[in-house]
Amino acid sequence: MIRKDGDVESYTEASAPTPEGQEDVTPTDMVSGAVEEMVDSVEETFTHRKSAEEQEK
């Protein structure tokens, strides 16, 4: 956004300013964390299933 005095704002009208203390956080961090948790859950499920099958033999 351009102010009346000609200076350009540090953000546009379509975006919001980054909250203080959140400068090192990206919008994809939450998604990355969720994907990581799902992968861990799937790995754990299949690891337990595989070990249970091996014990049955």
PDB file of N, CA, C and O in Angstrom:
ATOM      1  N   MET A   1       0.849  -1.161   0.000  1.00  0.00           N
ATOM      2  CA  MET A   1       0.000   0.000   0.000  1.00  0.00           C
ATOM      3  C   MET A   1       0.902   1.233   0.000  1.00  0.00           C
ATOM      4  O   MET A   1       1.900   1.275   0.720  1.00  0.00           O
ATOM      5  N   ILE A   2       0.563   2.207  -0.782  1.00  0.00           N
ATOM      6  CA  ILE A   2       1.339   3.442  -0.822  1.00  0.00           C
ATOM      7  C   ILE A   2       0.588   4.498  -0.008  1.00  0.00           C
ATOM      8  O   ILE A   2      -0.595   4.756  -0.230  1.00  0.00           O
ATOM      9  N   ARG A   3       1.301   5.087   0.925  1.00  0.00           N
ATOM     10  CA  ARG A   3       0.701   6.116   1.756  1.00  0.00           C
ATOM     11  C   ARG A   3       0.715   7.441   1.001  1.00  0.00           C
ATOM     12  O   ARG A   3       1.377   7.574  -0.029  1.00  0.00           O
ATOM     13  N   LYS A   4      -0.013   8.406   1.519  1.00  0.00           N
ATOM     14  CA  LYS A   4      -0.111   9.708   0.874  1.00  0.00           C
ATOM     15  C   LYS A   4       1.234  10.398   0.750  1.00  0.00           C
ATOM     16  O   LYS A   4       1.444  11.187  -0.172  1.00  0.00           O
ATOM     17  N   ASP A   5       2.166  10.106   1.683  1.00  0.00           N
ATOM     18  CA  ASP A   5       3.472  10.757   1.618  1.00  0.00           C
ATOM     19  C   ASP A   5       4.431  10.026   0.666  1.00  0.00           C
ATOM     20  O   ASP A   5       5.591  10.416   0.533  1.00  0.00           O
ATOM     21  N   GLY A   6       3.938   8.951  -0.005  1.00  0.00           N
ATOM     22  CA  GLY A   6       4.753   8.249  -0.991  1.00  0.00           C
ATOM     23  C   GLY A   6       5.502   7.042  -0.479  1.00  0.00           C
ATOM     24  O   GLY A   6       6.041   6.271  -1.273  1.00  0.00           O
ATOM     25  N   ASP A   7       5.550   6.856   0.840  1.00  0.00           N
ATOM     26  CA  ASP A   7       6.234   5.681   1.387  1.00  0.00           C
ATOM     27  C   ASP A   7       5.408   4.420   1.134  1.00  0.00           C
ATOM     28  O   ASP A   7       4.179   4.466   1.093  1.00  0.00           O
ATOM     29  N   VAL A   8       6.086   3.323   0.970  1.00  0.00           N
ATOM     30  CA  VAL A   8       5.413   2.052   0.751  1.00  0.00           C
ATOM     31  C   VAL A   8       5.356   1.310   2.081  1.00  0.00           C
ATOM     32  O   VAL A   8       6.354   1.200   2.792  1.00  0.00           O
ATOM     33  N   GLU A   9       4.161   0.801   2.403  1.00  0.00           N
ATOM     34  CA  GLU A   9       4.003   0.018   3.631  1.00  0.00           C
ATOM     35  C   GLU A   9       4.802  -1.274   3.497  1.00  0.00           C
ATOM     36  O   GLU A   9       5.134  -1.685   2.385  1.00  0.00           O
ATOM     37  N   SER A  10       5.110  -1.908   4.610  1.00  0.00           N
ATOM     38  CA  SER A  10       5.899  -3.136   4.588  1.00  0.00           C
ATOM     39  C   SER A  10       5.062  -4.359   4.244  1.00  0.00           C
ATOM     40  O   SER A  10       5.604  -5.455   4.101  1.00  0.00           O
ATOM     41  N   TYR A  11       3.768  -4.195   4.111  1.00  0.00           N
ATOM     42  CA  TYR A  11       2.882  -5.287   3.715  1.00  0.00           C
ATOM     43  C   TYR A  11       1.788  -4.725   2.818  1.00  0.00           C
ATOM     44  O   TYR A  11       1.514  -3.526   2.835  1.00  0.00           O
ATOM     45  N   THR A  12       1.168  -5.597   2.037  1.00  0.00           N
ATOM     46  CA  THR A  12       0.116  -5.142   1.134  1.00  0.00           C
ATOM     47  C   THR A  12      -1.239  -5.255   1.806  1.00  0.00           C
ATOM     48  O   THR A  12      -1.353  -5.816   2.895  1.00  0.00           O
ATOM     49  N   GLU A  13      -2.244  -4.734   1.173  1.00  0.00           N
ATOM     50  CA  GLU A  13      -3.594  -4.796   1.728  1.00  0.00           C
ATOM     51  C   GLU A  13      -4.088  -6.235   1.826  1.00  0.00           C
ATOM     52  O   GLU A  13      -4.909  -6.542   2.690  1.00  0.00           O
ATOM     53  N   ALA A  14      -3.608  -7.117   0.963  1.00  0.00           N
ATOM     54  CA  ALA A  14      -4.085  -8.499   0.922  1.00  0.00           C
ATOM     55  C   ALA A  14      -3.411  -9.387   1.968  1.00  0.00           C
ATOM     56  O   ALA A  14      -3.821 -10.533   2.152  1.00  0.00           O
ATOM     57  N   SER A  15      -2.416  -8.895   2.634  1.00  0.00           N
ATOM     58  CA  SER A  15      -1.743  -9.720   3.630  1.00  0.00           C
ATOM     59  C   SER A  15      -1.767  -9.032   4.987  1.00  0.00           C
ATOM     60  O   SER A  15      -2.062  -7.842   5.097  1.00  0.00           O
ATOM     61  N   ALA A  16      -1.457  -9.794   5.994  1.00  0.00           N
ATOM     62  CA  ALA A  16      -1.413  -9.259   7.353  1.00  0.00           C
ATOM     63  C   ALA A  16       0.034  -9.185   7.809  1.00  0.00           C
ATOM     64  O   ALA A  16       0.859  -9.989   7.375  1.00  0.00           O
ATOM     65  N   PRO A  17       0.351  -8.246   8.667  1.00  0.00           N
ATOM     66  CA  PRO A  17       1.719  -8.175   9.175  1.00  0.00           C
ATOM     67  C   PRO A  17       2.046  -9.403  10.035  1.00  0.00           C
ATOM     68  O   PRO A  17       1.160  -9.982  10.664  1.00  0.00           O
ATOM     69  N   THR A  18       3.291  -9.782  10.054  1.00  0.00           N
ATOM     70  CA  THR A  18       3.725 -10.921  10.860  1.00  0.00           C
ATOM     71  C   THR A  18       3.688 -10.515  12.331  1.00  0.00           C
ATOM     72  O   THR A  18       4.246  -9.484  12.705  1.00  0.00           O
ATOM     73  N   PRO A  19       3.032 -11.320  13.166  1.00  0.00           N
ATOM     74  CA  PRO A  19       2.984 -10.996  14.593  1.00  0.00           C
ATOM     75  C   PRO A  19       4.377 -11.031  15.209  1.00  0.00           C
ATOM     76  O   PRO A  19       5.244 -11.785  14.768  1.00  0.00           O
ATOM     77  N   GLU A  20       4.580 -10.210  16.227  1.00  0.00           N
ATOM     78  CA  GLU A  20       5.866 -10.183  16.916  1.00  0.00           C
ATOM     79  C   GLU A  20       6.177 -11.546  17.506  1.00  0.00           C
ATOM     80  O   GLU A  20       5.300 -12.193  18.079  1.00  0.00           O
ATOM     81  N   GLY A  21       7.425 -11.987  17.367  1.00  0.00           N
ATOM     82  CA  GLY A  21       7.840 -13.270  17.893  1.00  0.00           C
ATOM     83  C   GLY A  21       7.550 -14.437  16.964  1.00  0.00           C
ATOM     84  O   GLY A  21       7.907 -15.575  17.269  1.00  0.00           O
ATOM     85  N   GLN A  22       6.909 -14.169  15.836  1.00  0.00           N
ATOM     86  CA  GLN A  22       6.551 -15.229  14.892  1.00  0.00           C
ATOM     87  C   GLN A  22       7.325 -15.103  13.573  1.00  0.00           C
ATOM     88  O   GLN A  22       6.986 -15.757  12.587  1.00  0.00           O
ATOM     89  N   GLU A  23       8.360 -14.264  13.562  1.00  0.00           N
ATOM     90  CA  GLU A  23       9.093 -13.993  12.334  1.00  0.00           C
ATOM     91  C   GLU A  23       9.749 -15.237  11.735  1.00  0.00           C
ATOM     92  O   GLU A  23       9.933 -15.311  10.520  1.00  0.00           O
ATOM     93  N   ASP A  24      10.106 -16.220  12.579  1.00  0.00           N
ATOM     94  CA  ASP A  24      10.797 -17.412  12.100  1.00  0.00           C
ATOM     95  C   ASP A  24       9.841 -18.568  11.796  1.00  0.00           C
ATOM     96  O   ASP A  24      10.293 -19.675  11.506  1.00  0.00           O
ATOM     97  N   VAL A  25       8.528 -18.327  11.859  1.00  0.00           N
ATOM     98  CA  VAL A  25       7.526 -19.360  11.596  1.00  0.00           C
ATOM     99  C   VAL A  25       6.943 -19.124  10.204  1.00  0.00           C
ATOM    100  O   VAL A  25       6.553 -18.007   9.862  1.00  0.00           O
ATOM    101  N   THR A  26       6.889 -20.196   9.405  1.00  0.00           N
ATOM    102  CA  THR A  26       6.304 -20.067   8.071  1.00  0.00           C
ATOM    103  C   THR A  26       4.907 -20.678   8.069  1.00  0.00           C
ATOM    104  O   THR A  26       4.596 -21.509   8.923  1.00  0.00           O
ATOM    105  N   PRO A  27       4.064 -20.277   7.122  1.00  0.00           N
ATOM    106  CA  PRO A  27       2.703 -20.821   7.062  1.00  0.00           C
ATOM    107  C   PRO A  27       2.669 -22.332   6.879  1.00  0.00           C
ATOM    108  O   PRO A  27       1.694 -22.976   7.265  1.00  0.00           O
ATOM    109  N   THR A  28       3.710 -22.905   6.300  1.00  0.00           N
ATOM    110  CA  THR A  28       3.717 -24.347   6.053  1.00  0.00           C
ATOM    111  C   THR A  28       4.211 -25.154   7.258  1.00  0.00           C
ATOM    112  O   THR A  28       4.165 -26.384   7.226  1.00  0.00           O
ATOM    113  N   ASP A  29       4.674 -24.501   8.300  1.00  0.00           N
ATOM    114  CA  ASP A  29       5.180 -25.221   9.479  1.00  0.00           C
ATOM    115  C   ASP A  29       4.113 -26.125  10.099  1.00  0.00           C
ATOM    116  O   ASP A  29       4.411 -27.255  10.486  1.00  0.00           O
ATOM    117  N   MET A  30       2.880 -25.641  10.197  1.00  0.00           N
ATOM    118  CA  MET A  30       1.810 -26.444  10.780  1.00  0.00           C
ATOM    119  C   MET A  30       1.512 -27.652   9.900  1.00  0.00           C
ATOM    120  O   MET A  30       1.284 -28.751  10.406  1.00  0.00           O
ATOM    121  N   VAL A  31       1.513 -27.451   8.585  1.00  0.00           N
ATOM    122  CA  VAL A  31       1.258 -28.551   7.657  1.00  0.00           C
ATOM    123  C   VAL A  31       2.387 -29.573   7.748  1.00  0.00           C
ATOM    124  O   VAL A  31       2.139 -30.778   7.789  1.00  0.00           O
ATOM    125  N   SER A  32       3.622 -29.089   7.779  1.00  0.00           N
ATOM    126  CA  SER A  32       4.769 -29.994   7.888  1.00  0.00           C
ATOM    127  C   SER A  32       4.692 -30.820   9.155  1.00  0.00           C
ATOM    128  O   SER A  32       4.974 -32.018   9.137  1.00  0.00           O
ATOM    129  N   GLY A  33       4.316 -30.196  10.245  1.00  0.00           N
ATOM    130  CA  GLY A  33       4.188 -30.904  11.515  1.00  0.00           C
ATOM    131  C   GLY A  33       3.100 -31.964  11.453  1.00  0.00           C
ATOM    132  O   GLY A  33       3.278 -33.069  11.965  1.00  0.00           O
ATOM    133  N   ALA A  34       1.974 -31.633  10.829  1.00  0.00           N
ATOM    134  CA  ALA A  34       0.873 -32.594  10.712  1.00  0.00           C
ATOM    135  C   ALA A  34       1.273 -33.778   9.842  1.00  0.00           C
ATOM    136  O   ALA A  34       0.968 -34.923  10.177  1.00  0.00           O
ATOM    137  N   VAL A  35       1.949 -33.516   8.733  1.00  0.00           N
ATOM    138  CA  VAL A  35       2.398 -34.595   7.848  1.00  0.00           C
ATOM    139  C   VAL A  35       3.395 -35.484   8.576  1.00  0.00           C
ATOM    140  O   VAL A  35       3.339 -36.709   8.465  1.00  0.00           O
ATOM    141  N   GLU A  36       4.296 -34.876   9.311  1.00  0.00           N
ATOM    142  CA  GLU A  36       5.292 -35.642  10.067  1.00  0.00           C
ATOM    143  C   GLU A  36       4.608 -36.567  11.087  1.00  0.00           C
ATOM    144  O   GLU A  36       5.003 -37.722  11.243  1.00  0.00           O
ATOM    145  N   GLU A  37       3.588 -36.057  11.774  1.00  0.00           N
ATOM    146  CA  GLU A  37       2.849 -36.874  12.740  1.00  0.00           C
ATOM    147  C   GLU A  37       2.136 -38.033  12.058  1.00  0.00           C
ATOM    148  O   GLU A  37       2.124 -39.147  12.581  1.00  0.00           O
ATOM    149  N   MET A  38       1.534 -37.778  10.877  1.00  0.00           N
ATOM    150  CA  MET A  38       0.835 -38.843  10.157  1.00  0.00           C
ATOM    151  C   MET A  38       1.805 -39.925   9.694  1.00  0.00           C
ATOM    152  O   MET A  38       1.499 -41.114   9.792  1.00  0.00           O
ATOM    153  N   VAL A  39       2.965 -39.525   9.193  1.00  0.00           N
ATOM    154  CA  VAL A  39       3.969 -40.496   8.746  1.00  0.00           C
ATOM    155  C   VAL A  39       4.434 -41.331   9.931  1.00  0.00           C
ATOM    156  O   VAL A  39       4.563 -42.551   9.823  1.00  0.00           O
ATOM    157  N   ASP A  40       4.684 -40.684  11.048  1.00  0.00           N
ATOM    158  CA  ASP A  40       5.089 -41.423  12.255  1.00  0.00           C
ATOM    159  C   ASP A  40       4.014 -42.422  12.674  1.00  0.00           C
ATOM    160  O   ASP A  40       4.323 -43.550  13.057  1.00  0.00           O
ATOM    161  N   SER A  41       2.759 -42.005  12.598  1.00  0.00           N
ATOM    162  CA  SER A  41       1.654 -42.871  12.978  1.00  0.00           C
ATOM    163  C   SER A  41       1.557 -44.083  12.047  1.00  0.00           C
ATOM    164  O   SER A  41       1.360 -45.209  12.504  1.00  0.00           O
ATOM    165  N   VAL A  42       1.694 -43.849  10.763  1.00  0.00           N
ATOM    166  CA  VAL A  42       1.645 -44.945   9.792  1.00  0.00           C
ATOM    167  C   VAL A  42       2.815 -45.903  10.013  1.00  0.00           C
ATOM    168  O   VAL A  42       2.633 -47.120  10.009  1.00  0.00           O
ATOM    169  N   GLU A  43       4.007 -45.357  10.204  1.00  0.00           N
ATOM    170  CA  GLU A  43       5.176 -46.202  10.447  1.00  0.00           C
ATOM    171  C   GLU A  43       4.980 -47.044  11.708  1.00  0.00           C
ATOM    172  O   GLU A  43       5.296 -48.233  11.718  1.00  0.00           O
ATOM    173  N   GLU A  44       4.465 -46.433  12.759  1.00  0.00           N
ATOM    174  CA  GLU A  44       4.245 -47.146  14.010  1.00  0.00           C
ATOM    175  C   GLU A  44       3.210 -48.257  13.828  1.00  0.00           C
ATOM    176  O   GLU A  44       3.381 -49.364  14.338  1.00  0.00           O
ATOM    177  N   THR A  45       2.142 -47.954  13.102  1.00  0.00           N
ATOM    178  CA  THR A  45       1.098 -48.952  12.855  1.00  0.00           C
ATOM    179  C   THR A  45       1.666 -50.164  12.130  1.00  0.00           C
ATOM    180  O   THR A  45       1.428 -51.301  12.536  1.00  0.00           O
ATOM    181  N   PHE A  46       2.410 -49.925  11.068  1.00  0.00           N
ATOM    182  CA  PHE A  46       2.938 -51.034  10.287  1.00  0.00           C
ATOM    183  C   PHE A  46       4.076 -51.753  11.002  1.00  0.00           C
ATOM    184  O   PHE A  46       4.254 -52.957  10.817  1.00  0.00           O
ATOM    185  N   THR A  47       4.835 -51.048  11.801  1.00  0.00           N
ATOM    186  CA  THR A  47       5.899 -51.689  12.570  1.00  0.00           C
ATOM    187  C   THR A  47       5.290 -52.647  13.597  1.00  0.00           C
ATOM    188  O   THR A  47       5.768 -53.769  13.762  1.00  0.00           O
ATOM    189  N   HIS A  48       4.237 -52.202  14.286  1.00  0.00           N
ATOM    190  CA  HIS A  48       3.571 -53.059  15.270  1.00  0.00           C
ATOM    191  C   HIS A  48       2.882 -54.235  14.595  1.00  0.00           C
ATOM    192  O   HIS A  48       2.893 -55.351  15.115  1.00  0.00           O
ATOM    193  N   ARG A  49       2.284 -53.985  13.439  1.00  0.00           N
ATOM    194  CA  ARG A  49       1.600 -55.060  12.727  1.00  0.00           C
ATOM    195  C   ARG A  49       2.614 -56.113  12.277  1.00  0.00           C
ATOM    196  O   ARG A  49       2.367 -57.314  12.391  1.00  0.00           O
ATOM    197  N   LYS A  50       3.760 -55.646  11.765  1.00  0.00           N
ATOM    198  CA  LYS A  50       4.785 -56.569  11.290  1.00  0.00           C
ATOM    199  C   LYS A  50       5.338 -57.396  12.448  1.00  0.00           C
ATOM    200  O   LYS A  50       5.515 -58.607  12.314  1.00  0.00           O
ATOM    201  N   SER A  51       5.612 -56.751  13.586  1.00  0.00           N
ATOM    202  CA  SER A  51       6.162 -57.483  14.722  1.00  0.00           C
ATOM    203  C   SER A  51       5.132 -58.453  15.290  1.00  0.00           C
ATOM    204  O   SER A  51       5.515 -59.514  15.784  1.00  0.00           O
ATOM    205  N   ALA A  52       3.850 -58.134  15.238  1.00  0.00           N
ATOM    206  CA  ALA A  52       2.798 -59.031  15.705  1.00  0.00           C
ATOM    207  C   ALA A  52       2.714 -60.249  14.801  1.00  0.00           C
ATOM    208  O   ALA A  52       2.516 -61.365  15.280  1.00  0.00           O
ATOM    209  N   GLU A  53       2.864 -60.044  13.492  1.00  0.00           N
ATOM    210  CA  GLU A  53       2.845 -61.168  12.541  1.00  0.00           C
ATOM    211  C   GLU A  53       4.045 -62.075  12.746  1.00  0.00           C
ATOM    212  O   GLU A  53       3.932 -63.295  12.625  1.00  0.00           O
ATOM    213  N   GLU A  54       5.193 -61.486  13.057  1.00  0.00           N
ATOM    214  CA  GLU A  54       6.401 -62.287  13.283  1.00  0.00           C
ATOM    215  C   GLU A  54       6.269 -63.123  14.551  1.00  0.00           C
ATOM    216  O   GLU A  54       6.783 -64.241  14.608  1.00  0.00           O
ATOM    217  N   GLN A  55       5.596 -62.605  15.554  1.00  0.00           N
ATOM    218  CA  GLN A  55       5.408 -63.344  16.803  1.00  0.00           C
ATOM    219  C   GLN A  55       4.456 -64.516  16.617  1.00  0.00           C
ATOM    220  O   GLN A  55       4.566 -65.524  17.315  1.00  0.00           O
ATOM    221  N   GLU A  56       3.515 -64.389  15.672  1.00  0.00           N
ATOM    222  CA  GLU A  56       2.548 -65.456  15.417  1.00  0.00           C
ATOM    223  C   GLU A  56       3.204 -66.653  14.733  1.00  0.00           C
ATOM    224  O   GLU A  56       2.700 -67.771  14.838  1.00  0.00           O
ATOM    225  N   LYS A  57       4.311 -66.440  14.039  1.00  0.00           N
ATOM    226  CA  LYS A  57       4.958 -67.518  13.281  1.00  0.00           C
ATOM    227  C   LYS A  57       5.624 -68.524  14.158  1.00  0.00           C
ATOM    228  O   LYS A  57       6.209 -69.486  13.661  1.00  0.00           O
TER     229      LYS A  57
END
